[in-house]
Amino acid sequence: ETGVTQTPRHLVMGMTNKKSLKCEQHLGHNAMYWYKQSAKKPLELMFVYSLEERVENNSVPSRFSPECPNSSHLFLHLHTLQPEDSALYLCASSQGGQNTEAFFGQGTRLTVV
Amino acid sequence: SQQGEEDPQALSIQEGENATMNCSYKTSINNLQWYRQNSGRGLVHLILIRSNEREKHSGRLRVTLDTSKKSSSLLITASRAADTASYFCATDPPSNSGYALNFGKGTSLLVTP
């Protein structure tokens, strides 16, 4: 248990559905991240939040919409996804700054049908 | 790309043997980190080595860093079946705000009894 909790662990959704992924950390970290992990690809950084402000957005399609209501919670709102969006979505947190490690949640396995 | 690239992509050894994985990257870094991922789960931080360090140990893990060659290696000694996992290197470049790590595709390690 790393202190970062993601729900749900598994999600199957149709292309017309709207769903949200949730991430929660109680490590006192000030930065939170969403990563996408697809088979045989490096982890892709999607969004970075620092002190609840989005500081990085790596050209992610608008069908993915992040929300960070406070420093402990991070959401990824999903709508009108495509089958190629099926992947493991990982949330992470860190203290920010240099020479700090990232703590990852267990991930949400998303399947778009 | 700043992403680290691990080598080999896959490694199969027997219990008791040593496992060595390599990571190469392209630009200067602030630090390099190694993570482990069990199948379909989150990443777990193993070790961080700073750019001014050349070697670091943690239990059965030994990490080296050669900034002149822009490479790092992870050695797992006396491997166990429980070491079966994917191993990723991640770089934290100095130009970065210090928030987001860049990951490679990983090395898949299989340790057979």
Interface residues (C-beta under 8 A of the other chain):
Chain A: T2 V4 Q6 A31 Y33 Y35 K40 K41 P42 L43 L45 V48 S50 V55 E56 L88 L90 A92 S94 G96 G97 Q98 N99 T100 E101 A102 F103 F104 G105 Q106 G107 R109
Chain B: Q3 N30 N31 Q33 Y35 G40 R41 G42 L43 V44 H45 L48 R50 F88 A90 D92 P94 S97 G98 Y99 A100 L101 N102 F103 G104 K105 G106
